[in-house]
Amino acid sequence: MADRDYKAFIVEGEAREPLIIDNISKVFFHHGNFKIITLPAGENI
């Protein structure tokens, strides 16, 4: 098994939402051994 898990977030925008997810992950997910992946949809979800 891999040493690291991944958490994926699908967001609407390409500019602001990845920054928001990055800030949220620093507060809530700093203790986990996983990587946050942000996937912009590029359109309305």
ModelCIF file with pLDDT and N, C-alpha, C, O atoms, coordinates in Angstrom:
data_MODEL
#
_entry.id   MODEL 
#
_entity.id                         1 
_entity.type                       polymer 
_entity.pdbx_number_of_molecules   1 
#
_entity_poly.entity_id                      1 
_entity_poly.type                           'polypeptide(L)' 
_entity_poly.nstd_linkage                   no 
_entity_poly.nstd_monomer                   no 
_entity_poly.pdbx_seq_one_letter_code       MADRDYKAFIVEGEAREPLIIDNISKVFFHHGNFKIITLPAGENI 
_entity_poly.pdbx_seq_one_letter_code_can   MADRDYKAFIVEGEAREPLIIDNISKVFFHHGNFKIITLPAGENI 
_entity_poly.pdbx_strand_id                 A 
#
loop_
_entity_poly_seq.entity_id 
_entity_poly_seq.num 
_entity_poly_seq.mon_id 
_entity_poly_seq.hetero 
1 1  MET n 
1 2  ALA n 
1 3  ASP n 
1 4  ARG n 
1 5  ASP n 
1 6  TYR n 
1 7  LYS n 
1 8  ALA n 
1 9  PHE n 
1 10 ILE n 
1 11 VAL n 
1 12 GLU n 
1 13 GLY n 
1 14 GLU n 
1 15 ALA n 
1 16 ARG n 
1 17 GLU n 
1 18 PRO n 
1 19 LEU n 
1 20 ILE n 
1 21 ILE n 
1 22 ASP n 
1 23 ASN n 
1 24 ILE n 
1 25 SER n 
1 26 LYS n 
1 27 VAL n 
1 28 PHE n 
1 29 PHE n 
1 30 HIS n 
1 31 HIS n 
1 32 GLY n 
1 33 ASN n 
1 34 PHE n 
1 35 LYS n 
1 36 ILE n 
1 37 ILE n 
1 38 THR n 
1 39 LEU n 
1 40 PRO n 
1 41 ALA n 
1 42 GLY n 
1 43 GLU n 
1 44 ASN n 
1 45 ILE n 
#
_struct_asym.id          A 
_struct_asym.entity_id   1 
#
loop_
_ma_qa_metric.id 
_ma_qa_metric.mode 
_ma_qa_metric.name 
_ma_qa_metric.software_group_id 
_ma_qa_metric.type 
1 global pLDDT . pLDDT 
2 local  pLDDT . pLDDT 
#
_ma_qa_metric_global.metric_id      1 
_ma_qa_metric_global.metric_value   79.22 
_ma_qa_metric_global.model_id       1 
_ma_qa_metric_global.ordinal_id     1 
#
loop_
_ma_qa_metric_local.label_asym_id 
_ma_qa_metric_local.label_comp_id 
_ma_qa_metric_local.label_seq_id 
_ma_qa_metric_local.metric_id 
_ma_qa_metric_local.metric_value 
_ma_qa_metric_local.model_id 
_ma_qa_metric_local.ordinal_id 
A MET 1  2 45.00 1 1  
A ALA 2  2 59.00 1 2  
A ASP 3  2 69.00 1 3  
A ARG 4  2 72.00 1 4  
A ASP 5  2 84.00 1 5  
A TYR 6  2 86.00 1 6  
A LYS 7  2 85.00 1 7  
A ALA 8  2 88.00 1 8  
A PHE 9  2 86.00 1 9  
A ILE 10 2 87.00 1 10 
A VAL 11 2 84.00 1 11 
A GLU 12 2 82.00 1 12 
A GLY 13 2 77.00 1 13 
A GLU 14 2 79.00 1 14 
A ALA 15 2 78.00 1 15 
A ARG 16 2 81.00 1 16 
A GLU 17 2 82.00 1 17 
A PRO 18 2 79.00 1 18 
A LEU 19 2 83.00 1 19 
A ILE 20 2 85.00 1 20 
A ILE 21 2 84.00 1 21 
A ASP 22 2 84.00 1 22 
A ASN 23 2 87.00 1 23 
A ILE 24 2 85.00 1 24 
A SER 25 2 83.00 1 25 
A LYS 26 2 85.00 1 26 
A VAL 27 2 87.00 1 27 
A PHE 28 2 83.00 1 28 
A PHE 29 2 79.00 1 29 
A HIS 30 2 75.00 1 30 
A HIS 31 2 77.00 1 31 
A GLY 32 2 75.00 1 32 
A ASN 33 2 79.00 1 33 
A PHE 34 2 80.00 1 34 
A LYS 35 2 84.00 1 35 
A ILE 36 2 84.00 1 36 
A ILE 37 2 85.00 1 37 
A THR 38 2 85.00 1 38 
A LEU 39 2 85.00 1 39 
A PRO 40 2 83.00 1 40 
A ALA 41 2 83.00 1 41 
A GLY 42 2 72.00 1 42 
A GLU 43 2 67.00 1 43 
A ASN 44 2 63.00 1 44 
A ILE 45 2 60.00 1 45 
#
loop_
_atom_site.group_PDB 
_atom_site.id 
_atom_site.type_symbol 
_atom_site.label_atom_id 
_atom_site.label_alt_id 
_atom_site.label_comp_id 
_atom_site.label_asym_id 
_atom_site.label_entity_id 
_atom_site.label_seq_id 
_atom_site.pdbx_PDB_ins_code 
_atom_site.Cartn_x 
_atom_site.Cartn_y 
_atom_site.Cartn_z 
_atom_site.occupancy 
_atom_site.B_iso_or_equiv 
_atom_site.pdbx_formal_charge 
_atom_site.auth_seq_id 
_atom_site.auth_comp_id 
_atom_site.auth_asym_id 
_atom_site.auth_atom_id 
_atom_site.pdbx_PDB_model_num 
ATOM 1   N N  . MET A 1 1  ? 0.825   -1.190 0.000   1.00 45.00 ? 1  MET A N  1 
ATOM 2   C CA . MET A 1 1  ? 0.000   0.000  0.000   1.00 45.00 ? 1  MET A CA 1 
ATOM 3   C C  . MET A 1 1  ? 0.864   1.246  0.000   1.00 45.00 ? 1  MET A C  1 
ATOM 4   O O  . MET A 1 1  ? 2.025   1.208  0.409   1.00 45.00 ? 1  MET A O  1 
ATOM 5   N N  . ALA A 1 2  ? 0.314   2.317  -0.445  1.00 59.00 ? 2  ALA A N  1 
ATOM 6   C CA . ALA A 1 2  ? 1.046   3.580  -0.510  1.00 59.00 ? 2  ALA A CA 1 
ATOM 7   C C  . ALA A 1 2  ? 1.210   4.164  0.892   1.00 59.00 ? 2  ALA A C  1 
ATOM 8   O O  . ALA A 1 2  ? 0.381   3.938  1.774   1.00 59.00 ? 2  ALA A O  1 
ATOM 9   N N  . ASP A 1 3  ? 2.278   4.908  1.078   1.00 69.00 ? 3  ASP A N  1 
ATOM 10  C CA . ASP A 1 3  ? 2.525   5.559  2.357   1.00 69.00 ? 3  ASP A CA 1 
ATOM 11  C C  . ASP A 1 3  ? 1.647   6.780  2.557   1.00 69.00 ? 3  ASP A C  1 
ATOM 12  O O  . ASP A 1 3  ? 1.518   7.276  3.677   1.00 69.00 ? 3  ASP A O  1 
ATOM 13  N N  . ARG A 1 4  ? 1.053   7.260  1.505   1.00 72.00 ? 4  ARG A N  1 
ATOM 14  C CA . ARG A 1 4  ? 0.277   8.495  1.576   1.00 72.00 ? 4  ARG A CA 1 
ATOM 15  C C  . ARG A 1 4  ? -1.061  8.292  0.879   1.00 72.00 ? 4  ARG A C  1 
ATOM 16  O O  . ARG A 1 4  ? -1.139  7.694  -0.194  1.00 72.00 ? 4  ARG A O  1 
ATOM 17  N N  . ASP A 1 5  ? -2.109  8.804  1.513   1.00 84.00 ? 5  ASP A N  1 
ATOM 18  C CA . ASP A 1 5  ? -3.430  8.817  0.906   1.00 84.00 ? 5  ASP A CA 1 
ATOM 19  C C  . ASP A 1 5  ? -3.650  10.161 0.228   1.00 84.00 ? 5  ASP A C  1 
ATOM 20  O O  . ASP A 1 5  ? -2.896  11.110 0.444   1.00 84.00 ? 5  ASP A O  1 
ATOM 21  N N  . TYR A 1 6  ? -4.682  10.230 -0.585  1.00 86.00 ? 6  TYR A N  1 
ATOM 22  C CA . TYR A 1 6  ? -5.012  11.454 -1.302  1.00 86.00 ? 6  TYR A CA 1 
ATOM 23  C C  . TYR A 1 6  ? -6.449  11.832 -1.012  1.00 86.00 ? 6  TYR A C  1 
ATOM 24  O O  . TYR A 1 6  ? -7.321  10.969 -0.910  1.00 86.00 ? 6  TYR A O  1 
ATOM 25  N N  . LYS A 1 7  ? -6.693  13.126 -0.880  1.00 85.00 ? 7  LYS A N  1 
ATOM 26  C CA . LYS A 1 7  ? -8.045  13.675 -0.738  1.00 85.00 ? 7  LYS A CA 1 
ATOM 27  C C  . LYS A 1 7  ? -8.263  14.608 -1.916  1.00 85.00 ? 7  LYS A C  1 
ATOM 28  O O  . LYS A 1 7  ? -7.460  15.512 -2.149  1.00 85.00 ? 7  LYS A O  1 
ATOM 29  N N  . ALA A 1 8  ? -9.334  14.399 -2.657  1.00 88.00 ? 8  ALA A N  1 
ATOM 30  C CA . ALA A 1 8  ? -9.621  15.219 -3.832  1.00 88.00 ? 8  ALA A CA 1 
ATOM 31  C C  . ALA A 1 8  ? -10.831 16.103 -3.564  1.00 88.00 ? 8  ALA A C  1 
ATOM 32  O O  . ALA A 1 8  ? -11.843 15.652 -3.028  1.00 88.00 ? 8  ALA A O  1 
ATOM 33  N N  . PHE A 1 9  ? -10.707 17.363 -3.945  1.00 86.00 ? 9  PHE A N  1 
ATOM 34  C CA . PHE A 1 9  ? -11.799 18.316 -3.857  1.00 86.00 ? 9  PHE A CA 1 
ATOM 35  C C  . PHE A 1 9  ? -12.092 18.813 -5.258  1.00 86.00 ? 9  PHE A C  1 
ATOM 36  O O  . PHE A 1 9  ? -11.199 19.306 -5.946  1.00 86.00 ? 9  PHE A O  1 
ATOM 37  N N  . ILE A 1 10 ? -13.343 18.685 -5.685  1.00 87.00 ? 10 ILE A N  1 
ATOM 38  C CA . ILE A 1 10 ? -13.768 19.232 -6.972  1.00 87.00 ? 10 ILE A CA 1 
ATOM 39  C C  . ILE A 1 10 ? -14.394 20.585 -6.679  1.00 87.00 ? 10 ILE A C  1 
ATOM 40  O O  . ILE A 1 10 ? -15.355 20.686 -5.917  1.00 87.00 ? 10 ILE A O  1 
ATOM 41  N N  . VAL A 1 11 ? -13.835 21.630 -7.298  1.00 84.00 ? 11 VAL A N  1 
ATOM 42  C CA . VAL A 1 11 ? -14.282 22.989 -7.041  1.00 84.00 ? 11 VAL A CA 1 
ATOM 43  C C  . VAL A 1 11 ? -14.756 23.630 -8.335  1.00 84.00 ? 11 VAL A C  1 
ATOM 44  O O  . VAL A 1 11 ? -14.453 23.153 -9.429  1.00 84.00 ? 11 VAL A O  1 
ATOM 45  N N  . GLU A 1 12 ? -15.502 24.716 -8.194  1.00 82.00 ? 12 GLU A N  1 
ATOM 46  C CA . GLU A 1 12 ? -16.071 25.363 -9.375  1.00 82.00 ? 12 GLU A CA 1 
ATOM 47  C C  . GLU A 1 12 ? -15.041 26.230 -10.101 1.00 82.00 ? 12 GLU A C  1 
ATOM 48  O O  . GLU A 1 12 ? -14.905 26.137 -11.321 1.00 82.00 ? 12 GLU A O  1 
ATOM 49  N N  . GLY A 1 13 ? -14.333 27.051 -9.377  1.00 77.00 ? 13 GLY A N  1 
ATOM 50  C CA . GLY A 1 13 ? -13.410 27.993 -10.009 1.00 77.00 ? 13 GLY A CA 1 
ATOM 51  C C  . GLY A 1 13 ? -11.978 27.482 -10.054 1.00 77.00 ? 13 GLY A C  1 
ATOM 52  O O  . GLY A 1 13 ? -11.618 26.521 -9.374  1.00 77.00 ? 13 GLY A O  1 
ATOM 53  N N  . GLU A 1 14 ? -11.178 28.145 -10.869 1.00 79.00 ? 14 GLU A N  1 
ATOM 54  C CA . GLU A 1 14 ? -9.787  27.729 -11.018 1.00 79.00 ? 14 GLU A CA 1 
ATOM 55  C C  . GLU A 1 14 ? -8.822  28.584 -10.216 1.00 79.00 ? 14 GLU A C  1 
ATOM 56  O O  . GLU A 1 14 ? -7.680  28.178 -9.998  1.00 79.00 ? 14 GLU A O  1 
ATOM 57  N N  . ALA A 1 15 ? -9.258  29.773 -9.767  1.00 78.00 ? 15 ALA A N  1 
ATOM 58  C CA . ALA A 1 15 ? -8.327  30.686 -9.107  1.00 78.00 ? 15 ALA A CA 1 
ATOM 59  C C  . ALA A 1 15 ? -8.503  30.706 -7.590  1.00 78.00 ? 15 ALA A C  1 
ATOM 60  O O  . ALA A 1 15 ? -7.562  30.394 -6.860  1.00 78.00 ? 15 ALA A O  1 
ATOM 61  N N  . ARG A 1 16 ? -9.670  31.061 -7.113  1.00 81.00 ? 16 ARG A N  1 
ATOM 62  C CA . ARG A 1 16 ? -9.856  31.268 -5.672  1.00 81.00 ? 16 ARG A CA 1 
ATOM 63  C C  . ARG A 1 16 ? -10.054 29.992 -4.885  1.00 81.00 ? 16 ARG A C  1 
ATOM 64  O O  . ARG A 1 16 ? -9.492  29.849 -3.799  1.00 81.00 ? 16 ARG A O  1 
ATOM 65  N N  . GLU A 1 17 ? -10.830 29.069 -5.397  1.00 82.00 ? 17 GLU A N  1 
ATOM 66  C CA . GLU A 1 17 ? -11.171 27.892 -4.630  1.00 82.00 ? 17 GLU A CA 1 
ATOM 67  C C  . GLU A 1 17 ? -9.954  27.045 -4.243  1.00 82.00 ? 17 GLU A C  1 
ATOM 68  O O  . GLU A 1 17 ? -9.895  26.576 -3.107  1.00 82.00 ? 17 GLU A O  1 
ATOM 69  N N  . PRO A 1 18 ? -8.989  26.831 -5.130  1.00 79.00 ? 18 PRO A N  1 
ATOM 70  C CA . PRO A 1 18 ? -7.800  26.091 -4.685  1.00 79.00 ? 18 PRO A CA 1 
ATOM 71  C C  . PRO A 1 18 ? -7.074  26.774 -3.533  1.00 79.00 ? 18 PRO A C  1 
ATOM 72  O O  . PRO A 1 18 ? -6.518  26.095 -2.670  1.00 79.00 ? 18 PRO A O  1 
ATOM 73  N N  . LEU A 1 19 ? -7.069  28.106 -3.502  1.00 83.00 ? 19 LEU A N  1 
ATOM 74  C CA . LEU A 1 19 ? -6.453  28.822 -2.387  1.00 83.00 ? 19 LEU A CA 1 
ATOM 75  C C  . LEU A 1 19 ? -7.236  28.607 -1.099  1.00 83.00 ? 19 LEU A C  1 
ATOM 76  O O  . LEU A 1 19 ? -6.653  28.451 -0.026  1.00 83.00 ? 19 LEU A O  1 
ATOM 77  N N  . ILE A 1 20 ? -8.551  28.600 -1.214  1.00 85.00 ? 20 ILE A N  1 
ATOM 78  C CA . ILE A 1 20 ? -9.398  28.364 -0.040  1.00 85.00 ? 20 ILE A CA 1 
ATOM 79  C C  . ILE A 1 20 ? -9.182  26.951 0.489   1.00 85.00 ? 20 ILE A C  1 
ATOM 80  O O  . ILE A 1 20 ? -9.038  26.758 1.696   1.00 85.00 ? 20 ILE A O  1 
ATOM 81  N N  . ILE A 1 21 ? -9.157  25.967 -0.396  1.00 84.00 ? 21 ILE A N  1 
ATOM 82  C CA . ILE A 1 21 ? -8.929  24.578 0.020   1.00 84.00 ? 21 ILE A CA 1 
ATOM 83  C C  . ILE A 1 21 ? -7.556  24.437 0.663   1.00 84.00 ? 21 ILE A C  1 
ATOM 84  O O  . ILE A 1 21 ? -7.403  23.698 1.635   1.00 84.00 ? 21 ILE A O  1 
ATOM 85  N N  . ASP A 1 22 ? -6.561  25.133 0.138   1.00 84.00 ? 22 ASP A N  1 
ATOM 86  C CA . ASP A 1 22 ? -5.220  25.095 0.727   1.00 84.00 ? 22 ASP A CA 1 
ATOM 87  C C  . ASP A 1 22 ? -5.242  25.634 2.155   1.00 84.00 ? 22 ASP A C  1 
ATOM 88  O O  . ASP A 1 22 ? -4.642  25.042 3.052   1.00 84.00 ? 22 ASP A O  1 
ATOM 89  N N  . ASN A 1 23 ? -5.928  26.747 2.367   1.00 87.00 ? 23 ASN A N  1 
ATOM 90  C CA . ASN A 1 23 ? -6.031  27.309 3.718   1.00 87.00 ? 23 ASN A CA 1 
ATOM 91  C C  . ASN A 1 23 ? -6.805  26.401 4.653   1.00 87.00 ? 23 ASN A C  1 
ATOM 92  O O  . ASN A 1 23 ? -6.416  26.227 5.808   1.00 87.00 ? 23 ASN A O  1 
ATOM 93  N N  . ILE A 1 24 ? -7.895  25.819 4.173   1.00 85.00 ? 24 ILE A N  1 
ATOM 94  C CA . ILE A 1 24 ? -8.678  24.896 4.992   1.00 85.00 ? 24 ILE A CA 1 
ATOM 95  C C  . ILE A 1 24 ? -7.845  23.675 5.365   1.00 85.00 ? 24 ILE A C  1 
ATOM 96  O O  . ILE A 1 24 ? -7.906  23.206 6.501   1.00 85.00 ? 24 ILE A O  1 
ATOM 97  N N  . SER A 1 25 ? -7.074  23.160 4.420   1.00 83.00 ? 25 SER A N  1 
ATOM 98  C CA . SER A 1 25 ? -6.264  21.969 4.700   1.00 83.00 ? 25 SER A CA 1 
ATOM 99  C C  . SER A 1 25 ? -5.177  22.259 5.725   1.00 83.00 ? 25 SER A C  1 
ATOM 100 O O  . SER A 1 25 ? -4.819  21.373 6.501   1.00 83.00 ? 25 SER A O  1 
ATOM 101 N N  . LYS A 1 26 ? -4.646  23.471 5.747   1.00 85.00 ? 26 LYS A N  1 
ATOM 102 C CA . LYS A 1 26 ? -3.641  23.835 6.751   1.00 85.00 ? 26 LYS A CA 1 
ATOM 103 C C  . LYS A 1 26 ? -4.233  23.845 8.148   1.00 85.00 ? 26 LYS A C  1 
ATOM 104 O O  . LYS A 1 26 ? -3.544  23.525 9.117   1.00 85.00 ? 26 LYS A O  1 
ATOM 105 N N  . VAL A 1 27 ? -5.512  24.211 8.264   1.00 87.00 ? 27 VAL A N  1 
ATOM 106 C CA . VAL A 1 27 ? -6.164  24.274 9.568   1.00 87.00 ? 27 VAL A CA 1 
ATOM 107 C C  . VAL A 1 27 ? -6.676  22.904 10.011  1.00 87.00 ? 27 VAL A C  1 
ATOM 108 O O  . VAL A 1 27 ? -6.442  22.495 11.148  1.00 87.00 ? 27 VAL A O  1 
ATOM 109 N N  . PHE A 1 28 ? -7.378  22.189 9.116   1.00 83.00 ? 28 PHE A N  1 
ATOM 110 C CA . PHE A 1 28 ? -8.070  20.976 9.513   1.00 83.00 ? 28 PHE A CA 1 
ATOM 111 C C  . PHE A 1 28 ? -7.330  19.688 9.199   1.00 83.00 ? 28 PHE A C  1 
ATOM 112 O O  . PHE A 1 28 ? -7.554  18.681 9.872   1.00 83.00 ? 28 PHE A O  1 
ATOM 113 N N  . PHE A 1 29 ? -6.456  19.683 8.204   1.00 79.00 ? 29 PHE A N  1 
ATOM 114 C CA . PHE A 1 29 ? -5.836  18.446 7.759   1.00 79.00 ? 29 PHE A CA 1 
ATOM 115 C C  . PHE A 1 29 ? -4.326  18.425 7.961   1.00 79.00 ? 29 PHE A C  1 
ATOM 116 O O  . PHE A 1 29 ? -3.640  17.627 7.322   1.00 79.00 ? 29 PHE A O  1 
ATOM 117 N N  . HIS A 1 30 ? -3.791  19.275 8.827   1.00 75.00 ? 30 HIS A N  1 
ATOM 118 C CA . HIS A 1 30 ? -2.345  19.359 9.013   1.00 75.00 ? 30 HIS A CA 1 
ATOM 119 C C  . HIS A 1 30 ? -1.759  18.121 9.662   1.00 75.00 ? 30 HIS A C  1 
ATOM 120 O O  . HIS A 1 30 ? -0.563  17.869 9.517   1.00 75.00 ? 30 HIS A O  1 
ATOM 121 N N  . HIS A 1 31 ? -2.551  17.347 10.366  1.00 77.00 ? 31 HIS A N  1 
ATOM 122 C CA . HIS A 1 31 ? -2.052  16.183 11.088  1.00 77.00 ? 31 HIS A CA 1 
ATOM 123 C C  . HIS A 1 31 ? -2.036  14.906 10.242  1.00 77.00 ? 31 HIS A C  1 
ATOM 124 O O  . HIS A 1 31 ? -1.398  13.924 10.622  1.00 77.00 ? 31 HIS A O  1 
ATOM 125 N N  . GLY A 1 32 ? -2.717  14.911 9.121   1.00 75.00 ? 32 GLY A N  1 
ATOM 126 C CA . GLY A 1 32 ? -2.845  13.699 8.303   1.00 75.00 ? 32 GLY A CA 1 
ATOM 127 C C  . GLY A 1 32 ? -1.652  13.476 7.389   1.00 75.00 ? 32 GLY A C  1 
ATOM 128 O O  . GLY A 1 32 ? -0.921  14.402 7.041   1.00 75.00 ? 32 GLY A O  1 
ATOM 129 N N  . ASN A 1 33 ? -1.486  12.234 7.019   1.00 79.00 ? 33 ASN A N  1 
ATOM 130 C CA . ASN A 1 33 ? -0.416  11.873 6.088   1.00 79.00 ? 33 ASN A CA 1 
ATOM 131 C C  . ASN A 1 33 ? -1.048  11.643 4.717   1.00 79.00 ? 33 ASN A C  1 
ATOM 132 O O  . ASN A 1 33 ? -1.043  10.527 4.198   1.00 79.00 ? 33 ASN A O  1 
ATOM 133 N N  . PHE A 1 34 ? -1.586  12.704 4.146   1.00 80.00 ? 34 PHE A N  1 
ATOM 134 C CA . PHE A 1 34 ? -2.186  12.600 2.831   1.00 80.00 ? 34 PHE A CA 1 
ATOM 135 C C  . PHE A 1 34 ? -1.983  13.896 2.070   1.00 80.00 ? 34 PHE A C  1 
ATOM 136 O O  . PHE A 1 34 ? -1.654  14.934 2.645   1.00 80.00 ? 34 PHE A O  1 
ATOM 137 N N  . LYS A 1 35 ? -2.184  13.812 0.787   1.00 84.00 ? 35 LYS A N  1 
ATOM 138 C CA . LYS A 1 35 ? -1.998  14.962 -0.100  1.00 84.00 ? 35 LYS A CA 1 
ATOM 139 C C  . LYS A 1 35 ? -3.358  15.437 -0.578  1.00 84.00 ? 35 LYS A C  1 
ATOM 140 O O  . LYS A 1 35 ? -4.211  14.632 -0.954  1.00 84.00 ? 35 LYS A O  1 
ATOM 141 N N  . ILE A 1 36 ? -3.557  16.751 -0.560  1.00 84.00 ? 36 ILE A N  1 
ATOM 142 C CA . ILE A 1 36 ? -4.787  17.370 -1.029  1.00 84.00 ? 36 ILE A CA 1 
ATOM 143 C C  . ILE A 1 36 ? -4.638  17.671 -2.529  1.00 84.00 ? 36 ILE A C  1 
ATOM 144 O O  . ILE A 1 36 ? -3.665  18.292 -2.956  1.00 84.00 ? 36 ILE A O  1 
ATOM 145 N N  . ILE A 1 37 ? -5.612  17.223 -3.307  1.00 85.00 ? 37 ILE A N  1 
ATOM 146 C CA . ILE A 1 37 ? -5.639  17.487 -4.738  1.00 85.00 ? 37 ILE A CA 1 
ATOM 147 C C  . ILE A 1 37 ? -6.893  18.306 -5.028  1.00 85.00 ? 37 ILE A C  1 
ATOM 148 O O  . ILE A 1 37 ? -7.993  17.911 -4.642  1.00 85.00 ? 37 ILE A O  1 
ATOM 149 N N  . THR A 1 38 ? -6.735  19.443 -5.704  1.00 85.00 ? 38 THR A N  1 
ATOM 150 C CA . THR A 1 38 ? -7.859  20.285 -6.064  1.00 85.00 ? 38 THR A CA 1 
ATOM 151 C C  . THR A 1 38 ? -8.096  20.185 -7.558  1.00 85.00 ? 38 THR A C  1 
ATOM 152 O O  . THR A 1 38 ? -7.195  20.444 -8.355  1.00 85.00 ? 38 THR A O  1 
ATOM 153 N N  . LEU A 1 39 ? -9.306  19.810 -7.938  1.00 85.00 ? 39 LEU A N  1 
ATOM 154 C CA . LEU A 1 39 ? -9.666  19.631 -9.340  1.00 85.00 ? 39 LEU A CA 1 
ATOM 155 C C  . LEU A 1 39 ? -10.719 20.661 -9.744  1.00 85.00 ? 39 LEU A C  1 
ATOM 156 O O  . LEU A 1 39 ? -11.888 20.509 -9.390  1.00 85.00 ? 39 LEU A O  1 
ATOM 157 N N  . PRO A 1 40 ? -10.334 21.694 -10.470 1.00 83.00 ? 40 PRO A N  1 
ATOM 158 C CA . PRO A 1 40 ? -11.325 22.686 -10.897 1.00 83.00 ? 40 PRO A CA 1 
ATOM 159 C C  . PRO A 1 40 ? -12.204 22.152 -12.024 1.00 83.00 ? 40 PRO A C  1 
ATOM 160 O O  . PRO A 1 40 ? -11.709 21.593 -13.003 1.00 83.00 ? 40 PRO A O  1 
ATOM 161 N N  . ALA A 1 41 ? -13.511 22.333 -11.871 1.00 83.00 ? 41 ALA A N  1 
ATOM 162 C CA . ALA A 1 41 ? -14.446 21.885 -12.906 1.00 83.00 ? 41 ALA A CA 1 
ATOM 163 C C  . ALA A 1 41 ? -14.442 22.857 -14.079 1.00 83.00 ? 41 ALA A C  1 
ATOM 164 O O  . ALA A 1 41 ? -14.684 22.461 -15.219 1.00 83.00 ? 41 ALA A O  1 
ATOM 165 N N  . GLY A 1 42 ? -14.167 24.128 -13.801 1.00 72.00 ? 42 GLY A N  1 
ATOM 166 C CA . GLY A 1 42 ? -14.107 25.113 -14.870 1.00 72.00 ? 42 GLY A CA 1 
ATOM 167 C C  . GLY A 1 42 ? -15.452 25.635 -15.324 1.00 72.00 ? 42 GLY A C  1 
ATOM 168 O O  . GLY A 1 42 ? -15.506 26.508 -16.190 1.00 72.00 ? 42 GLY A O  1 
ATOM 169 N N  . GLU A 1 43 ? -16.528 25.134 -14.772 1.00 67.00 ? 43 GLU A N  1 
ATOM 170 C CA . GLU A 1 43 ? -17.874 25.591 -15.115 1.00 67.00 ? 43 GLU A CA 1 
ATOM 171 C C  . GLU A 1 43 ? -18.738 25.486 -13.869 1.00 67.00 ? 43 GLU A C  1 
ATOM 172 O O  . GLU A 1 43 ? -18.254 25.094 -12.807 1.00 67.00 ? 43 GLU A O  1 
ATOM 173 N N  . ASN A 1 44 ? -19.997 25.831 -13.991 1.00 63.00 ? 44 ASN A N  1 
ATOM 174 C CA . ASN A 1 44 ? -20.911 25.716 -12.850 1.00 63.00 ? 44 ASN A CA 1 
ATOM 175 C C  . ASN A 1 44 ? -21.113 24.250 -12.513 1.00 63.00 ? 44 ASN A C  1 
ATOM 176 O O  . ASN A 1 44 ? -21.285 23.399 -13.386 1.00 63.00 ? 44 ASN A O  1 
ATOM 177 N N  . ILE A 1 45 ? -21.086 23.991 -11.230 1.00 60.00 ? 45 ILE A N  1 
ATOM 178 C CA . ILE A 1 45 ? -21.312 22.619 -10.759 1.00 60.00 ? 45 ILE A CA 1 
ATOM 179 C C  . ILE A 1 45 ? -22.769 22.486 -10.375 1.00 60.00 ? 45 ILE A C  1 
ATOM 180 O O  . ILE A 1 45 ? -23.200 21.415 -9.947  1.00 60.00 ? 45 ILE A O  1 
#
